Amino acid sequence: MSRVLVTGVRAPVAVDLIRALISQGHEVHAADVCHSAVVDCLPVSSFTRYASPVFAPERFRINALAIAEHMDAVICLCEEIFHWAKLEIPLFAADRSLLIKLHSKLDFIRMAGDLGLNIPTTHYLGDARDDMTKAVLKPEFSRFGTRVLIRPDERTVATLPHDPGNPWLIQSHIHGEDLSFYAIARDGRLTAFSAYRSAWRTRGGASYYIDPVEADLSQRVESIARTLIAGLSLTGQIACDLRQDRDGRLWLLECNPRATSGLHLLAHDPAALTAAFIGNGPVVRTDGCPAYVGPAMRAYGWPQAIREGRLRTWRADMSRGRDVLKGLTVPALRDTLGHGLRAMRRRQRLAAGMTADIEYNGGHDEPA
């Protein structure tokens, strides 16, 4: 039995991971900057709050070292991973320099291109004559697609905020279907994989319905994941957004070196999922059953279904999928309310407020 610390437990995937680890006899401890009513309902050995690495980095360092002192493994689920990676702890992740390169929407594209994978032309805004009619603009460090601009007009481009530490990128727009994958790796070897799509998303692009792709497409996406993992000798979690163009070609767009909702598709085999993080075992893949975040599917999906005349599809998707927060709707809503109140105090939208205290946006970054 191992003592495992799971951080970033505000993420719904924490529920599936914590349950899997506990089912295999591990002693699980949870931690986050904010309180989690959902985690209060899970049989963790402890829950500890720590100072924000963004707003109180010195206090965070002291808190984090104390929390991780007697742990056998630390698994970070959200962007706090970039801050925990500064510390001398048993973190299940790549070294911090590689984590940041993967998080960079420019460095990742360059690394993927060096490995022979399909990538769209990507560079800093202003580096060349840019045709905005065929372009996507995004900050080098961002998340959930909340700041992505597709084919913006000149006035919009002229008023973009300037941040030398987090500059804007311009990327060729690839027409096609959005896909994603989530994988776990150890020493350059794939240990877990899921490829998925979503017809139900927030306006920013965050998925709350995770639908596995068909087997042949999954195999093609897995080949890309294996190339990345082996080429980078990766240990840890990696998730990527892709697009399949009209000719069936797959293009890598960006990367998240942390957990994403694709983890939900691996929870059907808790032993194999646990072994992917801790130990050895066969590669775990999806069983084909979709997963969804119940409160989001009802709060966002139902109104969207009515607006778009997709109510029958919404009902069908709900019936064939698994609610990852089944029985936890009330505590999940309490957590969302807490994030909303904190976002209001900072004059931010909910999506931005949910990560403001843990996110990493490049720029000047002193070592801990």
Secondary structure, DSSP 8 states (H G I E B T S, - for coil): --EEEEE-TTSTHHHHHHHHHHHTT-EEEEEESS--HHHHTS--SEEEE---TTT-HHHHHHHHHHHHTT-SEEEE-STTHHHHTTSSS-BSS--HHHHHHHHSTTHHHHHHHHTT-----EEETTSS---GGGEEEEESS--TTTT-EES--HHHHHT----TTS-EEEEE---SEEEEEEEEEETTEEEEEEEEE-S-B-TT--BSEEEE--HHHHHHHHHHHHHHHHHTT--EEEEEEEEE-TTS-EEEEEEESS--GGGGGGTT-HHHHHHHHSS----EE--S--EE-HHHIIIIIHHHHHHHT-HHHHHHHHHHSEETTTT-HHHHHHHHHHHHHHHHHTT--HHHHTTTTT----S-----
